[in-house]
């Protein structure tokens, strides 16, 4: 699959609900964060954050990495789009 352009990413993001857009913008501006960090940063519910993360991963807009400080958590960051 060809790499998505900035315009492609913006079109995909337009289709998401506000909560998912908020999660993506926070990751884009602040860099890698755990789910717990995202909950604290956005004041969204844990369920809402989990759902947003899942949607963004399905579209290839964020990637999940191992979090060395706490193996029970994952680190989420924007993919290289």
Secondary structure as the mmCIF struct_conf table of DSSP 4:
data_model
#
loop_
_struct_conf.conf_type_id
_struct_conf.id
_struct_conf.beg_label_comp_id
_struct_conf.beg_label_asym_id
_struct_conf.beg_label_seq_id
_struct_conf.end_label_comp_id
_struct_conf.end_label_asym_id
_struct_conf.end_label_seq_id
HELX_LH_PP_P HELX_LH_PP_P1 UNK A 2 UNK A 5
HELX_RH_AL_P HELX_RH_AL_P1 UNK A 6 UNK A 14
TURN_TY1_P TURN_TY1_P1 UNK A 15 UNK A 15
BEND BEND1 UNK A 16 UNK A 16
HELX_RH_AL_P HELX_RH_AL_P2 UNK A 18 UNK A 30
STRN STRN1 UNK A 33 UNK A 34
HELX_RH_AL_P HELX_RH_AL_P3 UNK A 35 UNK A 42
HELX_RH_AL_P HELX_RH_AL_P4 UNK A 46 UNK A 58
TURN_TY1_P TURN_TY1_P2 UNK A 59 UNK A 60
BEND BEND2 UNK A 61 UNK A 61
STRN STRN2 UNK A 62 UNK A 66
TURN_TY1_P TURN_TY1_P3 UNK A 68 UNK A 69
TURN_TY1_P TURN_TY1_P4 UNK A 71 UNK A 72
BEND BEND3 UNK A 73 UNK A 73
STRN STRN3 UNK A 74 UNK A 78
#
